[in-house]
């Protein structure tokens, strides 16, 4: 080996070591340095230090994350509701009666005022009409198809591009440290399962959500199918979140992250554990890069949970201050 | 190194290689050689052979197992029912009314005839009285306590010793090959979760079962608890098994194992998949080492599922012929 060649090899090795060291020293590159980033890294370090006072064995390292507003955006309407509205339009040719029947007429006319006036009952009708009455396989296909075509009205990106880069890094960092990461969301489970594995690295069996009753049937061709019935099976929101955690996971998380009052009980349940634990809220403070809303928002209202976070010293992530970038495309 | 010392070292290395080779060549040592053992190994080999026509990526290698009669014994009564009867006796001092009130009186008197005559309604009353009205943490504790003290009436062993050694080997073999193993059982989920991790290596979040409604409450000391309500939430049996699989796992298994008609739809659902797949039934044929029963049994009845297995060429394991040992203690 010539001297110059040797120098190149040595430099390459040094560079590789430096990269490794850097990767080790900053597992959360999109988080600004500060108390919240330190708290995250400190927690993971403590629970994984074998023999340390806060060590938690790997199988018990359960981390649960809300989805809307915690892992991806939720404005101006929940993305799942955008899907439902698009489905109403797609299904309209098969439902001539919708031309005159509310709340469907309002959707087809783009009349948001009348739509909102139809209230929870109207909303439920739209969800049932677009999410049930088909098999589980068919439903998953419609979600897939929508995700690769529909774009956010103002951000002009695919919805799956509007996930939070810093949270993707946190999920990966946790898994690298033996955590099992779960979604525990008020969104419906099969909608999220259609993209959670690809986008978040969270497999279907680790997604907990609101669900519809399904029924096993053998269809006319002799093929077994699961039909989605127009009946809610389980609402995974508010006090339903600890119930969902117990039902689907069967052990208490040691880390939980949310962004709204609907996550308050999940954080309380996590906080009532006996091991080291981490409770976090994402606070939407960035009107420019994302959205800014909390106590008075009709979506993702953060009020009582924020008070409790402040009094119990849960970590409140300030999107504007804590995050270098919001979405992966900004990297 | 002396010659003799060198010989010892070489022999040690050869022995180590031989052990490794043996371990690799027989992942199922408690299974007798034959078509069923070959079918299992052949299936695992095919779905894990990258580039092969039957390759299935690891995340999709979902295997679901019934519990009672498939992973452990279920005679003369379901072990969970033995737990319920013992709980009636333990709780009796707090329920003086049970001395005269059926079906509890029958349990306390050891009067199995009257107990059985109380039918499904009586059985449900016993299950509700012993499984609900307490918090999830308290319930888990009672199951733990019972498992380390109660013994099977005729086998005189702890119930957790009456698991099938050949099935433990199969579970471990699957996991070594990238499968995720799940229980999908008619038994109640939190009963099984109390021992599934230690006994089967299956963590709580991979146990699907029948469940009770639970309710999030903050108790008098300000501590959040989950109360088990005397109301069935979900019955994970028969057509409920594919429903439970979709609900909790969210993808179709490529392997499913059961032992009774209650598993038929789970096997149908698995068989309707599009990748390579394996459907298996454990048939109880060994009156001496375990029990022998099928079409006419009141527990673990295997009739219609057996007919379908024969016509669809599902694998039917013959306990007497296929298994060298039944329980771990016989090894």
Interface residues (C-beta under 8 A of the other chain):
Chain A: X59 X62 X136 X180 X182 X189 X190 X193 X197 X203 X204 X205 X206 X207 X211 X214 X215 X216 X218 X223 X224 X226 X233 X239 X240 X242 X243 X246 X247 X248 X249 X250 X251 X265 X268 X269 X272
Chain B: X59 X62 X136 X180 X182 X189 X190 X193 X197 X203 X204 X205 X206 X207 X211 X214 X215 X216 X218 X223 X224 X226 X233 X239 X240 X242 X243 X246 X247 X248 X249 X250 X251 X265 X268 X269 X272
